[in-house]
Amino acid sequence: MSLITRLANGTAVCGGIILILLALMTLVSILGRALFSMPVPGDYELMEAGCAIAAFAFLPYAQVTGHHIIVAFFSRHWPATVCHFLDTVAHLTFSFIAALLFWRAAHGGLNFYRDGDTSMILAIPVWWAFPAIVFCLAVLILTCLQSAYSSWQQLKTHPAGSP
């Protein structure tokens, strides 16, 4: 298993742990609100940041395992060389999109850090979730490039006209 695949698996595990912790926090908040009129303070703020991190944490795993949504209705009957070429182009395009997201998330996180923005209830810095998101996007870029390379290698091993 490559380092990139291990990183993708690790980010997915971290995303799962975050979601489990958020579910437990929600349970405690609901019970606290129902039984003691005391919800977890800032539960919405924590849920927002935690879900954002978890969503980005799952993207590299979905890419490395090939579980992103694909539409193969037409291409399933095309020659393997055409499909591998299109896969390579799609992976490179996704790499570019992930790089744009990386750039904008890093820029936005730095702006929040510089401006000192904080959340309303807990007054926690808004930027604190961005390093994890940017890291996940970096891993996503690597997994997309790895997928593009793999598709390119498959393209080279299937001569033109092979099924």
N, C-alpha and C positions, 0 to 999 in steps of 0.2 A: 504494500500500500504506500503510495507516494505521500510526501509531506503535505502536498496541497490537499489530497483526499483526507488525510488525518485532520488538517485544519478545518476543512468543511464539516467533517463529522463532529469535531469539537465545538464548532459554533452552533451546530444543530442541538447538541446535548445541552449547551448553555442556554439556548433559546427555550428548550423544553423545561429546564429547571426554572427559568424565569417565569414561564407560564404557570407552572405548578405553584410557585410561591405567590404569584398574583391571584390564582384561584383560592389559595388558603387565606390570603389577605382579604379577598372579597367575602369569603365565608365568615371570617371574624368580624368584618365590618357589618355585614347583614345581621349576624347574631347580636353584635353589640348594639346596633340600632334598634333591633326588635326587643331585646331583653332589658337593656339598660339605658336606652336613648343616647348611646355613645358610639357612634360609628368610628372607624379608623380615620383620624384626621388626614386629609389630603389623599384619600384613597383614589380619587379620580386622577389626580396629578401623577401618582405612582403608577396607576394603570396605564395612563397615556404613554408615559416614557417607557415602561416595561414592555408594553405591546409593540411599540416602535422598534425597540432593540430586538425583541424576539422575532418579529417579522423579517428584519434584515438578517438575523442569525440563521434562518432557515433557507435563504436564497442560495448560498454556496452549496449546501447539501442537495437541494433540488437540482442544481446544475450538474454537479458531479455524478449524480445517480441517474440523470436523464429524465427526471420527473416533472420538468416544466411542461406546460401545455403545448402540444404541437398539433398541427393540422396536417395530417398525411392522407387526406381523402383522395386527392389527385395523385400525389407522388408515390403512393404505395405500389403502383404499377410501372413506375419509371425505372430505368436502368440504375444500378447501384452507383455508377460513377456520377450521374446527375444528382442523385440523393446525397451522396457524400459531399459533392461540391456545394449544394445548397445548405447542407448542415454546416460546412466550414464557414460559409458566408454568414449564416445566422449566428454562429458562435462569435465570430468577429464583430458582428453588429452589436450583439449583446455585450461584448467586452467594451465596445465604445460607449454604449449607454451606461454601463456600470462605472466606467471611468468618469463620465459626466456627473453621475450621481455622487461619486466619491469626491470630486472636485467641489461640487456645490454643498455637500454635507460638511466637508472640512471647512469651507469658507463660512457657511452659516454658523457652525459651532464656534469658530474663532470670533465671529461677530458677537454672538451671545456672550462669550467669555469676556471680550473686550468691553462690551456695554454693561456687564454685570447684571443682566436680566435674571430675575428670580421668579419662582412660581408664586401664585397668590396666597395659598393657604400655608404651605410649609416653608415658604421662602427659600427653597433650595435652588441653587443655580440651574438655569435651564440648559446650559451647555454640557452638563455632566453625562448625558446620554450619548452625545455625539461621538466621543472617542470610540465607544463600542460599535456604533453604527458605521463609522468610517473604517474600523478594522474589518468588520464583516464585509463591507463593500470591497476592500482590498483583497480579501480572500475570494470574493465573487469574481473579481477581475482575473485573478489567477486561475480559478476553475474554468472560466470561460475560455481563456487562452489555452489551457490544457485540453479542453474539449475541441477547440478549433484545430489544435495540433493533431489530436487523435483522428478527427474526421479527415484531415489532410493526409495523414498516413494511410488511412483506409482508401482514400481516393487514389493514392499512388499504387496501392496493391491490387486494385481492380482495373485491368486494362479496358480501354474503350470497347464498348459492345458487349461486355460481360453482363450477366444478369444480376 
